[in-house]
Amino acid sequence: MVPSACVVTGASSGIGRQAALHLAERGVALALGGRSLERLEETASLCRSKGAACAIVAGDVCDENVMKGLADEARRLGKGGKVGAVLSAGVARFGDTETYSRQDWDETLSANLTALFVAAQALIPVFRAQGGGRALAVLSIASQVAFPQSAAYVASKFGALGLVKSLAAEYRREGIEWIAFLPGSTWTELWERMDSPLERERMLSAEDVGRAIADAVLHPGAGFLDEVVYLPKEGIL
Ligand SMILES: NC(=O)c1ccc[n+]([C@@H]2O[C@H](COP(=O)([O-])OP(=O)(O)OC[C@H]3O[C@@H](n4cnc5c(N)ncnc54)[C@H](OP(=O)(O)O)[C@@H]3O)[C@@H](O)[C@H]2O)c1
């Protein structure tokens, strides 16, 4: 079910922002989520310059009212067309497990896993009311492969893949498609914040990943996409 309006979480930065821009270019109206109002306004203004209608709901992605607000705005902007979703909000904080802080563990699990449960509860009634729907969760190659100094991230992303596959199994009979999108290393601010030896040139660009996400969300076929893995040329870095 091709959407004419989409919720996009994580729209204030990186992959979520680029996905929003590619959807805007293809005429999709957007309900943009993230915590930074200023950066959401930047994304909205870029999307409006491409002709897309936009609304912003700033707040924590684990807050039920924020997710419901985003779903309501997408429905309003869609003007009777179908609503979809790109769920890109997430955090990555790396470090040795024995000294990793409990706060970083809790915040990683909340943003990367619990937020998808909250999103599902807000979106499923909207999808059901319109006779089906399509949501894409931005997971990671770390949903399939473990890396050192990454226990919280890997645990959250493995869990998120389990959740998205459970949602796909539970709701496909109602015409609701849950796409697990697993990018490899992608140059965004997430990497700028870390002291990593990985070179930017070897990574995917956020623009390419955003385009691939828009392609998946807008695919015209009647079949359901399930798990989409999108890697840099060299593979897993
Ligand atoms: N970059 C990579 O190599 C890579 C690879 C595979 C998968 N991914 C996944 O791609 C997604 C986006 O990552 P990115 O690389 O684009 O990182 P980014 O540039 O740091 O963007 C992260 C986004 O998530 C939002 N966010 C984080 N915690 C939030 C919260 N509690 N409530 C609301 N919004 C929250 C941020 O918004 P605010 O700052 O405004 O709160 C921001 O828009 C993540 O799920 C990440 O795990 C990234």
The ligand as a MOL file (V3000), in Angstrom:
LIG
                    3D

  0  0  0     0  0            999 V3000
M  V30 BEGIN CTAB
M  V30 COUNTS 48 52 0 0 0
M  V30 BEGIN ATOM
M  V30 1 N 25.0340 5.7340 10.7160 0
M  V30 2 C 25.1690 4.4130 10.6180 0
M  V30 3 O 26.2820 3.8830 10.3290 0
M  V30 4 C 23.9890 3.5230 10.7950 0
M  V30 5 C 24.0810 2.1920 10.3150 0
M  V30 6 C 22.9980 1.3460 10.4870 0
M  V30 7 C 21.8610 1.8030 11.1250 0
M  V30 8 N 21.7920 3.0830 11.5840 0 CHG=1
M  V30 9 C 20.5710 3.4920 12.2670 0
M  V30 10 O 20.0110 4.5720 11.5590 0
M  V30 11 C 19.2040 5.3460 12.4520 0
M  V30 12 C 19.5580 6.8340 12.2990 0
M  V30 13 O 20.9210 6.9960 12.6480 0
M  V30 14 P 21.8250 8.1700 12.0240 0
M  V30 15 O 23.1020 7.5520 11.6010 0
M  V30 16 O 21.0170 8.9500 11.0690 0 CHG=-1
M  V30 17 O 22.1490 9.0000 13.3590 0
M  V30 18 P 21.9560 10.5490 13.7640 0
M  V30 19 O 22.4190 11.4110 12.6500 0
M  V30 20 O 22.6030 10.6520 15.0900 0
M  V30 21 O 20.3670 10.6870 13.9020 0
M  V30 22 C 19.6800 10.0910 14.9720 0
M  V30 23 C 18.2630 10.6170 14.9630 0
M  V30 24 O 17.5160 9.9390 15.9830 0
M  V30 25 C 16.8400 10.9230 16.7660 0
M  V30 26 N 16.6840 10.4360 18.1490 0
M  V30 27 C 17.5900 9.7770 18.9010 0
M  V30 28 N 17.0780 9.5010 20.1060 0
M  V30 29 C 15.8230 10.0110 20.1250 0
M  V30 30 C 14.8000 10.0580 21.0870 0
M  V30 31 N 14.9480 9.5120 22.3100 0
M  V30 32 N 13.6330 10.6630 20.7730 0
M  V30 33 C 13.4650 11.2270 19.5510 0
M  V30 34 N 14.3970 11.2040 18.5830 0
M  V30 35 C 15.5710 10.6120 18.8730 0
M  V30 36 C 17.7230 12.1560 16.6880 0
M  V30 37 O 16.9260 13.2950 16.9270 0
M  V30 38 P 17.2820 14.4350 18.0050 0
M  V30 39 O 18.7630 14.5320 18.0560 0
M  V30 40 O 16.5960 15.6420 17.4510 0
M  V30 41 O 16.6700 13.9230 19.2480 0
M  V30 42 C 18.1830 12.1020 15.2450 0
M  V30 43 O 17.2120 12.6680 14.3910 0
M  V30 44 C 19.4750 4.7970 13.8590 0
M  V30 45 O 18.4290 3.9330 14.2240 0
M  V30 46 C 20.7700 4.0140 13.6690 0
M  V30 47 O 20.9020 2.9720 14.6020 0
M  V30 48 C 22.8330 3.9600 11.4260 0
M  V30 END ATOM
M  V30 BEGIN BOND
M  V30 1 1 1 2
M  V30 2 2 2 3
M  V30 3 1 2 4
M  V30 4 1 4 5
M  V30 5 2 4 48
M  V30 6 2 5 6
M  V30 7 1 6 7
M  V30 8 2 7 8
M  V30 9 1 8 9
M  V30 10 1 8 48
M  V30 11 1 9 10
M  V30 12 1 9 46
M  V30 13 1 10 11
M  V30 14 1 11 12
M  V30 15 1 11 44
M  V30 16 1 12 13
M  V30 17 1 13 14
M  V30 18 2 14 15
M  V30 19 1 14 16
M  V30 20 1 14 17
M  V30 21 1 17 18
M  V30 22 2 18 19
M  V30 23 1 18 20
M  V30 24 1 18 21
M  V30 25 1 21 22
M  V30 26 1 22 23
M  V30 27 1 23 24
M  V30 28 1 23 42
M  V30 29 1 24 25
M  V30 30 1 25 26
M  V30 31 1 25 36
M  V30 32 1 26 27
M  V30 33 1 26 35
M  V30 34 2 27 28
M  V30 35 1 28 29
M  V30 36 1 29 30
M  V30 37 2 29 35
M  V30 38 1 30 31
M  V30 39 2 30 32
M  V30 40 1 32 33
M  V30 41 2 33 34
M  V30 42 1 34 35
M  V30 43 1 36 37
M  V30 44 1 36 42
M  V30 45 1 37 38
M  V30 46 2 38 39
M  V30 47 1 38 40
M  V30 48 1 38 41
M  V30 49 1 42 43
M  V30 50 1 44 45
M  V30 51 1 44 46
M  V30 52 1 46 47
M  V30 END BOND
M  V30 END CTAB
M  END
